[in-house]
Amino acid sequence: MGRLRHKRNHHGIRDNYRRQRTRAYTRDLDQIQDDLKPENVDKKKHQEIDTELPGLGQHYCVECA
């Protein structure tokens, strides 16, 4: 009886990388530039209370998006 063959555990690393890359996607630069306009900054700073978000959605950093 010979040795047992090792399992191929890491054959799908590329697909996992693509899934993580799109999940962590936040906002594009043009969307951030639109948020930095003075009329839009007030909308982002004073949002309605959302119980699903941390801090009730009241601590939004416009510069970091």
PQR file with spaces between the fields and no chain letter, atoms N, CA, C, O and H, PARSE charges and radii, in Angstrom:
ATOM       1  N    MET     1       0.847   -1.177    0.000 -0.4000 1.5000
ATOM       2  CA   MET     1       0.000    0.000    0.000 -0.0000 2.0000
ATOM       3  C    MET     1       0.894    1.242    0.000  0.5500 1.7000
ATOM       4  O    MET     1       1.829    1.335    0.795 -0.5500 1.4000
ATOM       5  N    GLY     2       0.612    2.181   -0.878 -0.4000 1.5000
ATOM       6  CA   GLY     2       1.436    3.379   -1.005 -0.0000 2.0000
ATOM       7  C    GLY     2       0.944    4.518   -0.124  0.5500 1.7000
ATOM       8  O    GLY     2       0.012    4.363    0.665 -0.5500 1.4000
ATOM       9  H    GLY     2      -0.148    2.106   -1.524  0.4000 1.0000
ATOM      10  N    ARG     3       1.585    5.648   -0.278 -0.4000 1.5000
ATOM      11  CA   ARG     3       1.212    6.831    0.495 -0.0000 2.0000
ATOM      12  C    ARG     3      -0.104    7.395   -0.007  0.5500 1.7000
ATOM      13  O    ARG     3      -0.453    7.251   -1.178 -0.5500 1.4000
ATOM      14  H    ARG     3       2.342    5.774   -0.919  0.4000 1.0000
ATOM      15  N    LEU     4      -0.824    8.038    0.895 -0.4000 1.5000
ATOM      16  CA   LEU     4      -2.052    8.705    0.491 -0.0000 2.0000
ATOM      17  C    LEU     4      -1.723   10.045   -0.156  0.5500 1.7000
ATOM      18  O    LEU     4      -0.807   10.742    0.280 -0.5500 1.4000
ATOM      19  H    LEU     4      -0.540    8.156    1.846  0.4000 1.0000
ATOM      20  N    ARG     5      -2.458   10.396   -1.175 -0.4000 1.5000
ATOM      21  CA   ARG     5      -2.225   11.654   -1.872 -0.0000 2.0000
ATOM      22  C    ARG     5      -2.768   12.817   -1.047  0.5500 1.7000
ATOM      23  O    ARG     5      -3.833   12.703   -0.440 -0.5500 1.4000
ATOM      24  H    ARG     5      -3.203    9.830   -1.529  0.4000 1.0000
ATOM      25  N    HIS     6      -2.051   13.921   -1.023 -0.4000 1.5000
ATOM      26  CA   HIS     6      -2.510   15.104   -0.301 -0.0000 2.0000
ATOM      27  C    HIS     6      -3.705   15.724   -1.023  0.5500 1.7000
ATOM      28  O    HIS     6      -3.792   15.702   -2.251 -0.5500 1.4000
ATOM      29  H    HIS     6      -1.186   14.014   -1.516  0.4000 1.0000
ATOM      30  N    LYS     7      -4.597   16.263   -0.250 -0.4000 1.5000
ATOM      31  CA   LYS     7      -5.734   16.950   -0.857 -0.0000 2.0000
ATOM      32  C    LYS     7      -5.277   18.280   -1.417  0.5500 1.7000
ATOM      33  O    LYS     7      -4.331   18.885   -0.913 -0.5500 1.4000
ATOM      34  H    LYS     7      -4.525   16.282    0.747  0.4000 1.0000
ATOM      35  N    ARG     8      -5.940   18.726   -2.444 -0.4000 1.5000
ATOM      36  CA   ARG     8      -5.616   20.021   -3.045 -0.0000 2.0000
ATOM      37  C    ARG     8      -6.525   21.076   -2.425  0.5500 1.7000
ATOM      38  O    ARG     8      -7.636   21.308   -2.901 -0.5500 1.4000
ATOM      39  H    ARG     8      -6.709   18.235   -2.854  0.4000 1.0000
ATOM      40  N    ASN     9      -6.049   21.704   -1.375 -0.4000 1.5000
ATOM      41  CA   ASN     9      -6.885   22.617   -0.614 -0.0000 2.0000
ATOM      42  C    ASN     9      -6.951   24.018   -1.207  0.5500 1.7000
ATOM      43  O    ASN     9      -7.949   24.713   -1.016 -0.5500 1.4000
ATOM      44  H    ASN     9      -5.146   21.515   -0.989  0.4000 1.0000
ATOM      45  N    HIS    10      -5.933   24.442   -1.910 -0.4000 1.5000
ATOM      46  CA   HIS    10      -5.846   25.850   -2.301 -0.0000 2.0000
ATOM      47  C    HIS    10      -5.962   26.049   -3.810  0.5500 1.7000
ATOM      48  O    HIS    10      -5.322   26.951   -4.351 -0.5500 1.4000
ATOM      49  H    HIS    10      -5.123   23.877   -2.065  0.4000 1.0000
ATOM      50  N    HIS    11      -6.732   25.262   -4.484 -0.4000 1.5000
ATOM      51  CA   HIS    11      -6.814   25.401   -5.932 -0.0000 2.0000
ATOM      52  C    HIS    11      -7.713   26.555   -6.353  0.5500 1.7000
ATOM      53  O    HIS    11      -7.665   26.959   -7.515 -0.5500 1.4000
ATOM      54  H    HIS    11      -7.251   24.530   -4.045  0.4000 1.0000
ATOM      55  N    GLY    12      -8.536   27.104   -5.455 -0.4000 1.5000
ATOM      56  CA   GLY    12      -9.452   28.167   -5.824 -0.0000 2.0000
ATOM      57  C    GLY    12      -9.128   29.499   -5.182  0.5500 1.7000
ATOM      58  O    GLY    12     -10.038   30.278   -4.900 -0.5500 1.4000
ATOM      59  H    GLY    12      -8.576   26.775   -4.511  0.4000 1.0000
ATOM      60  N    ILE    13      -7.865   29.783   -4.945 -0.4000 1.5000
ATOM      61  CA   ILE    13      -7.486   31.020   -4.268 -0.0000 2.0000
ATOM      62  C    ILE    13      -7.889   32.239   -5.094  0.5500 1.7000
ATOM      63  O    ILE    13      -8.321   33.245   -4.533 -0.5500 1.4000
ATOM      64  H    ILE    13      -7.125   29.150   -5.174  0.4000 1.0000
ATOM      65  N    ARG    14      -7.756   32.166   -6.397 -0.4000 1.5000
ATOM      66  CA   ARG    14      -8.055   33.307   -7.256 -0.0000 2.0000
ATOM      67  C    ARG    14      -9.522   33.716   -7.131  0.5500 1.7000
ATOM      68  O    ARG    14      -9.825   34.908   -7.071 -0.5500 1.4000
ATOM      69  H    ARG    14      -7.405   31.348   -6.853  0.4000 1.0000
ATOM      70  N    ASP    15     -10.424   32.757   -7.092 -0.4000 1.5000
ATOM      71  CA   ASP    15     -11.841   33.066   -6.980 -0.0000 2.0000
ATOM      72  C    ASP    15     -12.164   33.696   -5.632  0.5500 1.7000
ATOM      73  O    ASP    15     -13.008   34.590   -5.561 -0.5500 1.4000
ATOM      74  H    ASP    15     -10.178   31.789   -7.141  0.4000 1.0000
ATOM      75  N    ASN    16     -11.513   33.251   -4.564 -0.4000 1.5000
ATOM      76  CA   ASN    16     -11.718   33.852   -3.251 -0.0000 2.0000
ATOM      77  C    ASN    16     -11.223   35.291   -3.239  0.5500 1.7000
ATOM      78  O    ASN    16     -11.854   36.152   -2.625 -0.5500 1.4000
ATOM      79  H    ASN    16     -10.827   32.525   -4.622  0.4000 1.0000
ATOM      80  N    TYR    17     -10.119   35.564   -3.898 -0.4000 1.5000
ATOM      81  CA   TYR    17      -9.591   36.927   -3.959 -0.0000 2.0000
ATOM      82  C    TYR    17     -10.567   37.846   -4.677  0.5500 1.7000
ATOM      83  O    TYR    17     -10.791   38.971   -4.230 -0.5500 1.4000
ATOM      84  H    TYR    17      -9.607   34.865   -4.396  0.4000 1.0000
ATOM      85  N    ARG    18     -11.145   37.396   -5.770 -0.4000 1.5000
ATOM      86  CA   ARG    18     -12.105   38.226   -6.510 -0.0000 2.0000
ATOM      87  C    ARG    18     -13.339   38.510   -5.671  0.5500 1.7000
ATOM      88  O    ARG    18     -13.855   39.627   -5.698 -0.5500 1.4000
ATOM      89  H    ARG    18     -10.962   36.483   -6.133  0.4000 1.0000
ATOM      90  N    ARG    19     -13.819   37.534   -4.932 -0.4000 1.5000
ATOM      91  CA   ARG    19     -15.009   37.709   -4.106 -0.0000 2.0000
ATOM      92  C    ARG    19     -14.737   38.721   -2.990  0.5500 1.7000
ATOM      93  O    ARG    19     -15.585   39.570   -2.713 -0.5500 1.4000
ATOM      94  H    ARG    19     -13.399   36.626   -4.910  0.4000 1.0000
ATOM      95  N    GLN    20     -13.588   38.646   -2.357 -0.4000 1.5000
ATOM      96  CA   GLN    20     -13.253   39.582   -1.287 -0.0000 2.0000
ATOM      97  C    GLN    20     -13.032   40.987   -1.828  0.5500 1.7000
ATOM      98  O    GLN    20     -13.386   41.970   -1.176 -0.5500 1.4000
ATOM      99  H    GLN    20     -12.900   37.956   -2.581  0.4000 1.0000
ATOM     100  N    ARG    21     -12.450   41.083   -3.013 -0.4000 1.5000
ATOM     101  CA   ARG    21     -12.166   42.390   -3.592 -0.0000 2.0000
ATOM     102  C    ARG    21     -13.455   43.147   -3.897  0.5500 1.7000
ATOM     103  O    ARG    21     -13.516   44.356   -3.669 -0.5500 1.4000
ATOM     104  H    ARG    21     -12.163   40.285   -3.542  0.4000 1.0000
ATOM     105  N    THR    22     -14.481   42.477   -4.401 -0.4000 1.5000
ATOM     106  CA   THR    22     -15.718   43.163   -4.728 -0.0000 2.0000
ATOM     107  C    THR    22     -16.575   43.396   -3.492  0.5500 1.7000
ATOM     108  O    THR    22     -17.396   44.314   -3.477 -0.5500 1.4000
ATOM     109  H    THR    22     -14.432   41.496   -4.586  0.4000 1.0000
ATOM     110  N    ARG    23     -16.401   42.585   -2.459 -0.4000 1.5000
ATOM     111  CA   ARG    23     -17.193   42.773   -1.247 -0.0000 2.0000
ATOM     112  C    ARG    23     -16.712   44.011   -0.483  0.5500 1.7000
ATOM     113  O    ARG    23     -17.520   44.697    0.142 -0.5500 1.4000
ATOM     114  H    ARG    23     -15.734   41.840   -2.470  0.4000 1.0000
ATOM     115  N    ALA    24     -15.425   44.299   -0.526 -0.4000 1.5000
ATOM     116  CA   ALA    24     -14.878   45.429    0.200 -0.0000 2.0000
ATOM     117  C    ALA    24     -14.935   46.725   -0.612  0.5500 1.7000
ATOM     118  O    ALA    24     -14.416   47.751   -0.173 -0.5500 1.4000
ATOM     119  H    ALA    24     -14.769   43.741   -1.034  0.4000 1.0000
ATOM     120  N    TYR    25     -15.552   46.684   -1.775 -0.4000 1.5000
ATOM     121  CA   TYR    25     -15.625   47.850   -2.640 -0.0000 2.0000
ATOM     122  C    TYR    25     -16.518   48.914   -2.013  0.5500 1.7000
ATOM     123  O    TYR    25     -17.647   48.616   -1.623 -0.5500 1.4000
ATOM     124  H    TYR    25     -15.973   45.850   -2.131  0.4000 1.0000
ATOM     125  N    THR    26     -16.035   50.147   -1.908 -0.4000 1.5000
ATOM     126  CA   THR    26     -16.813   51.197   -1.259 -0.0000 2.0000
ATOM     127  C    THR    26     -17.379   52.176   -2.279  0.5500 1.7000
ATOM     128  O    THR    26     -18.503   51.986   -2.743 -0.5500 1.4000
ATOM     129  H    THR    26     -15.117   50.390   -2.224  0.4000 1.0000
ATOM     130  N    ARG    27     -16.639   53.210   -2.640 -0.4000 1.5000
ATOM     131  CA   ARG    27     -17.153   54.235   -3.547 -0.0000 2.0000
ATOM     132  C    ARG    27     -16.051   54.677   -4.502  0.5500 1.7000
ATOM     133  O    ARG    27     -14.865   54.599   -4.180 -0.5500 1.4000
ATOM     134  H    ARG    27     -15.726   53.365   -2.262  0.4000 1.0000
ATOM     135  N    ASP    28     -16.460   55.143   -5.685 -0.4000 1.5000
ATOM     136  CA   ASP    28     -15.515   55.667   -6.666 -0.0000 2.0000
ATOM     137  C    ASP    28     -15.139   57.099   -6.321  0.5500 1.7000
ATOM     138  O    ASP    28     -15.792   57.749   -5.505 -0.5500 1.4000
ATOM     139  H    ASP    28     -17.423   55.206   -5.947  0.4000 1.0000
ATOM     140  N    LEU    29     -14.067   57.581   -6.959 -0.4000 1.5000
ATOM     141  CA   LEU    29     -13.590   58.931   -6.689 -0.0000 2.0000
ATOM     142  C    LEU    29     -14.582   59.999   -7.137  0.5500 1.7000
ATOM     143  O    LEU    29     -14.706   61.033   -6.481 -0.5500 1.4000
ATOM     144  H    LEU    29     -13.537   57.052   -7.621  0.4000 1.0000
ATOM     145  N    ASP    30     -15.288   59.770   -8.239 -0.4000 1.5000
ATOM     146  CA   ASP    30     -16.254   60.767   -8.687 -0.0000 2.0000
ATOM     147  C    ASP    30     -17.448   60.858   -7.728  0.5500 1.7000
ATOM     148  O    ASP    30     -18.033   61.930   -7.568 -0.5500 1.4000
ATOM     149  H    ASP    30     -15.187   58.930   -8.772  0.4000 1.0000
ATOM     150  N    GLN    31     -17.808   59.744   -7.094 -0.4000 1.5000
ATOM     151  CA   GLN    31     -18.876   59.787   -6.105 -0.0000 2.0000
ATOM     152  C    GLN    31     -18.439   60.545   -4.861  0.5500 1.7000
ATOM     153  O    GLN    31     -19.237   61.262   -4.259 -0.5500 1.4000
ATOM     154  H    GLN    31     -17.333   58.874   -7.224  0.4000 1.0000
ATOM     155  N    ILE    32     -17.180   60.392   -4.471 -0.4000 1.5000
ATOM     156  CA   ILE    32     -16.657   61.118   -3.309 -0.0000 2.0000
ATOM     157  C    ILE    32     -16.587   62.604   -3.612  0.5500 1.7000
ATOM     158  O    ILE    32     -16.886   63.424   -2.745 -0.5500 1.4000
ATOM     159  H    ILE    32     -16.532   59.809   -4.960  0.4000 1.0000
ATOM     160  N    GLN    33     -16.195   62.966   -4.838 -0.4000 1.5000
ATOM     161  CA   GLN    33     -16.139   64.376   -5.224 -0.0000 2.0000
ATOM     162  C    GLN    33     -17.522   65.014   -5.180  0.5500 1.7000
ATOM     163  O    GLN    33     -17.657   66.173   -4.787 -0.5500 1.4000
ATOM     164  H    GLN    33     -15.952   62.299   -5.543  0.4000 1.0000
ATOM     165  N    ASP    34     -18.554   64.267   -5.581 -0.4000 1.5000
ATOM     166  CA   ASP    34     -19.920   64.793   -5.492 -0.0000 2.0000
ATOM     167  C    ASP    34     -20.349   64.976   -4.040  0.5500 1.7000
ATOM     168  O    ASP    34     -21.074   65.920   -3.726 -0.5500 1.4000
ATOM     169  H    ASP    34     -18.444   63.325   -5.900  0.4000 1.0000
ATOM     170  N    ASP    35     -19.914   64.092   -3.160 -0.4000 1.5000
ATOM     171  CA   ASP    35     -20.248   64.220   -1.743 -0.0000 2.0000
ATOM     172  C    ASP    35     -19.582   65.418   -1.092  0.5500 1.7000
ATOM     173  O    ASP    35     -20.100   65.956   -0.113 -0.5500 1.4000
ATOM     174  H    ASP    35     -19.326   63.325   -3.416  0.4000 1.0000
ATOM     175  N    LEU    36     -18.442   65.847   -1.619 -0.4000 1.5000
ATOM     176  CA   LEU    36     -17.710   66.958   -1.022 -0.0000 2.0000
ATOM     177  C    LEU    36     -18.272   68.332   -1.393  0.5500 1.7000
ATOM     178  O    LEU    36     -17.828   69.347   -0.855 -0.5500 1.4000
ATOM     179  H    LEU    36     -18.021   65.411   -2.414  0.4000 1.0000
ATOM     180  N    LYS    37     -19.235   68.369   -2.299 -0.4000 1.5000
ATOM     181  CA   LYS    37     -19.875   69.645   -2.618 -0.0000 2.0000
ATOM     182  C    LYS    37     -20.651   70.136   -1.396  0.5500 1.7000
ATOM     183  O    LYS    37     -21.227   69.328   -0.668 -0.5500 1.4000
ATOM     184  H    LYS    37     -19.596   67.545   -2.735  0.4000 1.0000
ATOM     185  N    PRO    38     -20.674   71.455   -1.161 -0.5600 1.5000
ATOM     186  CA   PRO    38     -21.285   71.983    0.075  0.2800 2.0000
ATOM     187  C    PRO    38     -22.753   71.610    0.271  0.5500 1.7000
ATOM     188  O    PRO    38     -23.183   71.406    1.406 -0.5500 1.4000
ATOM     189  N    GLU    39     -23.531   71.516   -0.808 -0.4000 1.5000
ATOM     190  CA   GLU    39     -24.946   71.185   -0.639 -0.0000 2.0000
ATOM     191  C    GLU    39     -25.142   69.721   -0.254  0.5500 1.7000
ATOM     192  O    GLU    39     -26.143   69.374    0.373 -0.5500 1.4000
ATOM     193  H    GLU    39     -23.182   71.682   -1.730  0.4000 1.0000
ATOM     194  N    ASN    40     -24.193   68.861   -0.624 -0.4000 1.5000
ATOM     195  CA   ASN    40     -24.308   67.441   -0.298 -0.0000 2.0000
ATOM     196  C    ASN    40     -23.691   67.083    1.040  0.5500 1.7000
ATOM     197  O    ASN    40     -24.044   66.059    1.627 -0.5500 1.4000
ATOM     198  H    ASN    40     -23.380   69.143   -1.133  0.4000 1.0000
ATOM     199  N    VAL    41     -22.767   67.915    1.539 -0.4000 1.5000
ATOM     200  CA   VAL    41     -22.124   67.627    2.824 -0.0000 2.0000
ATOM     201  C    VAL    41     -23.151   67.665    3.947  0.5500 1.7000
ATOM     202  O    VAL    41     -23.115   66.819    4.840 -0.5500 1.4000
ATOM     203  H    VAL    41     -22.481   68.747    1.063  0.4000 1.0000
ATOM     204  N    ASP    42     -24.062   68.624    3.919 -0.4000 1.5000
ATOM     205  CA   ASP    42     -25.080   68.711    4.964 -0.0000 2.0000
ATOM     206  C    ASP    42     -26.006   67.499    4.958  0.5500 1.7000
ATOM     207  O    ASP    42     -26.440   67.040    6.014 -0.5500 1.4000
ATOM     208  H    ASP    42     -24.091   69.311    3.193  0.4000 1.0000
ATOM     209  N    LYS    43     -26.308   66.983    3.771 -0.4000 1.5000
ATOM     210  CA   LYS    43     -27.163   65.800    3.685 -0.0000 2.0000
ATOM     211  C    LYS    43     -26.487   64.579    4.306  0.5500 1.7000
ATOM     212  O    LYS    43     -27.134   63.780    4.984 -0.5500 1.4000
ATOM     213  H    LYS    43     -25.956   67.356    2.913  0.4000 1.0000
ATOM     214  N    LYS    44     -25.187   64.442    4.072 -0.4000 1.5000
ATOM     215  CA   LYS    44     -24.462   63.290    4.605 -0.0000 2.0000
ATOM     216  C    LYS    44     -24.216   63.416    6.106  0.5500 1.7000
ATOM     217  O    LYS    44     -24.242   62.417    6.824 -0.5500 1.4000
ATOM     218  H    LYS    44     -24.662   65.091    3.522  0.4000 1.0000
ATOM     219  N    LYS    45     -23.980   64.629    6.580 -0.4000 1.5000
ATOM     220  CA   LYS    45     -23.706   64.825    8.006 -0.0000 2.0000
ATOM     221  C    LYS    45     -24.954   64.659    8.865  0.5500 1.7000
ATOM     222  O    LYS    45     -24.859   64.199   10.003 -0.5500 1.4000
ATOM     223  H    LYS    45     -23.959   65.441    5.996  0.4000 1.0000
ATOM     224  N    HIS    46     -26.121   65.025    8.341 -0.4000 1.5000
ATOM     225  CA   HIS    46     -27.367   64.981    9.104 -0.0000 2.0000
ATOM     226  C    HIS    46     -28.338   63.992    8.463  0.5500 1.7000
ATOM     227  O    HIS    46     -29.339   64.385    7.864 -0.5500 1.4000
ATOM     228  H    HIS    46     -26.198   65.398    7.416  0.4000 1.0000
ATOM     229  N    GLN    47     -28.029   62.715    8.597 -0.4000 1.5000
ATOM     230  CA   GLN    47     -28.898   61.675    8.057 -0.0000 2.0000
ATOM     231  C    GLN    47     -29.927   61.273    9.105  0.5500 1.7000
ATOM     232  O    GLN    47     -29.754   61.527   10.297 -0.5500 1.4000
ATOM     233  H    GLN    47     -27.216   62.396    9.084  0.4000 1.0000
ATOM     234  N    GLU    48     -31.002   60.639    8.638 -0.4000 1.5000
ATOM     235  CA   GLU    48     -31.996   60.146    9.586 -0.0000 2.0000
ATOM     236  C    GLU    48     -31.410   58.957   10.358  0.5500 1.7000
ATOM     237  O    GLU    48     -30.458   58.322    9.905 -0.5500 1.4000
ATOM     238  H    GLU    48     -31.142   60.432    7.669  0.4000 1.0000
ATOM     239  N    ILE    49     -31.975   58.674   11.497 -0.4000 1.5000
ATOM     240  CA   ILE    49     -31.478   57.619   12.373 -0.0000 2.0000
ATOM     241  C    ILE    49     -31.825   56.253   11.779  0.5500 1.7000
ATOM     242  O    ILE    49     -32.974   55.971   11.440 -0.5500 1.4000
ATOM     243  H    ILE    49     -32.748   59.190   11.865  0.4000 1.0000
ATOM     244  N    ASP    50     -30.802   55.425   11.666 -0.4000 1.5000
ATOM     245  CA   ASP    50     -30.976   54.065   11.159 -0.0000 2.0000
ATOM     246  C    ASP    50     -30.466   53.100   12.218  0.5500 1.7000
ATOM     247  O    ASP    50     -29.276   53.097   12.532 -0.5500 1.4000
ATOM     248  H    ASP    50     -29.868   55.654   11.941  0.4000 1.0000
ATOM     249  N    THR    51     -31.347   52.289   12.766 -0.4000 1.5000
ATOM     250  CA   THR    51     -30.968   51.400   13.865 -0.0000 2.0000
ATOM     251  C    THR    51     -30.099   50.237   13.412  0.5500 1.7000
ATOM     252  O    THR    51     -29.489   49.573   14.251 -0.5500 1.4000
ATOM     253  H    THR    51     -32.314   52.292   12.510  0.4000 1.0000
ATOM     254  N    GLU    52     -30.023   49.969   12.113 -0.4000 1.5000
ATOM     255  CA   GLU    52     -29.209   48.867   11.611 -0.0000 2.0000
ATOM     256  C    GLU    52     -27.730   49.242   11.515  0.5500 1.7000
ATOM     257  O    GLU    52     -26.876   48.356   11.533 -0.5500 1.4000
ATOM     258  H    GLU    52     -30.519   50.509   11.432  0.4000 1.0000
ATOM     259  N    LEU    53     -27.410   50.529   11.413 -0.4000 1.5000
ATOM     260  CA   LEU    53     -26.030   50.963   11.263 -0.0000 2.0000
ATOM     261  C    LEU    53     -25.393   51.214   12.621  0.5500 1.7000
ATOM     262  O    LEU    53     -26.090   51.553   13.577 -0.5500 1.4000
ATOM     263  H    LEU    53     -28.105   51.249   11.398  0.4000 1.0000
ATOM     264  N    PRO    54     -24.067   51.049   12.721 -0.5600 1.5000
ATOM     265  CA   PRO    54     -23.400   51.372   13.973  0.2800 2.0000
ATOM     266  C    PRO    54     -23.460   52.865   14.249  0.5500 1.7000
ATOM     267  O    PRO    54     -23.308   53.675   13.335 -0.5500 1.4000
ATOM     268  N    GLY    55     -23.680   53.228   15.493 -0.4000 1.5000
ATOM     269  CA   GLY    55     -23.799   54.639   15.857 -0.0000 2.0000
ATOM     270  C    GLY    55     -25.071   55.256   15.330  0.5500 1.7000
ATOM     271  O    GLY    55     -25.168   56.478   15.217 -0.5500 1.4000
ATOM     272  H    GLY    55     -23.803   52.570   16.236  0.4000 1.0000
ATOM     273  N    LEU    56     -26.046   54.434   15.007 -0.4000 1.5000
ATOM     274  CA   LEU    56     -27.336   54.868   14.455 -0.0000 2.0000
ATOM     275  C    LEU    56     -27.184   55.633   13.140  0.5500 1.7000
ATOM     276  O    LEU    56     -28.096   56.359   12.743 -0.5500 1.4000
ATOM     277  H    LEU    56     -25.967   53.441   15.098  0.4000 1.0000
ATOM     278  N    GLY    57     -26.060   55.484   12.468 -0.4000 1.5000
ATOM     279  CA   GLY    57     -25.827   56.135   11.184 -0.0000 2.0000
ATOM     280  C    GLY    57     -25.571   57.623   11.289  0.5500 1.7000
ATOM     281  O    GLY    57     -25.736   58.346   10.307 -0.5500 1.4000
ATOM     282  H    GLY    57     -25.319   54.895   12.791  0.4000 1.0000
ATOM     283  N    GLN    58     -25.169   58.097   12.461 -0.4000 1.5000
ATOM     284  CA   GLN    58     -24.991   59.537   12.679 -0.0000 2.0000
ATOM     285  C    GLN    58     -23.542   59.987   12.576  0.5500 1.7000
ATOM     286  O    GLN    58     -23.271   61.187   12.634 -0.5500 1.4000
ATOM     287  H    GLN    58     -25.035   57.509   13.258  0.4000 1.0000
ATOM     288  N    HIS    59     -22.599   59.056   12.423 -0.4000 1.5000
ATOM     289  CA   HIS    59     -21.182   59.407   12.394 -0.0000 2.0000
ATOM     290  C    HIS    59     -20.588   59.038   11.033  0.5500 1.7000
ATOM     291  O    HIS    59     -19.841   58.066   10.916 -0.5500 1.4000
ATOM     292  H    HIS    59     -22.818   58.082   12.376  0.4000 1.0000
ATOM     293  N    TYR    60     -20.926   59.819   10.011 -0.4000 1.5000
ATOM     294  CA   TYR    60     -20.479   59.555    8.647 -0.0000 2.0000
ATOM     295  C    TYR    60     -19.352   60.512    8.309  0.5500 1.7000
ATOM     296  O    TYR    60     -19.513   61.725    8.442 -0.5500 1.4000
ATOM     297  H    TYR    60     -21.533   60.608   10.106  0.4000 1.0000
ATOM     298  N    CYS    61     -18.219   59.990    7.877 -0.4000 1.5000
ATOM     299  CA   CYS    61     -17.082   60.818    7.478 -0.0000 2.0000
ATOM     300  C    CYS    61     -17.161   61.045    5.970  0.5500 1.7000
ATOM     301  O    CYS    61     -16.983   60.110    5.189 -0.5500 1.4000
ATOM     302  H    CYS    61     -18.088   59.005    7.770  0.4000 1.0000
ATOM     303  N    VAL    62     -17.425   62.269    5.566 -0.4000 1.5000
ATOM     304  CA   VAL    62     -17.604   62.567    4.141 -0.0000 2.0000
ATOM     305  C    VAL    62     -16.288   62.442    3.391  0.5500 1.7000
ATOM     306  O    VAL    62     -16.274   61.978    2.251 -0.5500 1.4000
ATOM     307  H    VAL    62     -17.569   63.028    6.200  0.4000 1.0000
ATOM     308  N    GLU    63     -15.189   62.843    4.001 -0.4000 1.5000
ATOM     309  CA   GLU    63     -13.902   62.822    3.326 -0.0000 2.0000
ATOM     310  C    GLU    63     -13.430   61.393    3.070  0.5500 1.7000
ATOM     311  O    GLU    63     -12.806   61.128    2.042 -0.5500 1.4000
ATOM     312  H    GLU    63     -15.200   63.220    4.928  0.4000 1.0000
ATOM     313  N    CYS    64     -13.715   60.479    3.980 -0.4000 1.5000
ATOM     314  CA   CYS    64     -13.279   59.081    3.835 -0.0000 2.0000
ATOM     315  C    CYS    64     -14.288   58.228    3.074  0.5500 1.7000
ATOM     316  O    CYS    64     -13.955   57.153    2.574 -0.5500 1.4000
ATOM     317  H    CYS    64     -14.221   60.695    4.814  0.4000 1.0000
ATOM     318  N    ALA    65     -15.530   58.721    2.992 -0.4000 1.5000
ATOM     319  CA   ALA    65     -16.633   57.995    2.335 -0.0000 2.0000
ATOM     320  C    ALA    65     -16.882   56.682    3.034  0.5500 1.7000
ATOM     321  O    ALA    65     -17.769   55.928    2.632 -0.5500 1.4000
ATOM     322  H    ALA    65     -15.800   59.594    3.399  0.4000 1.0000
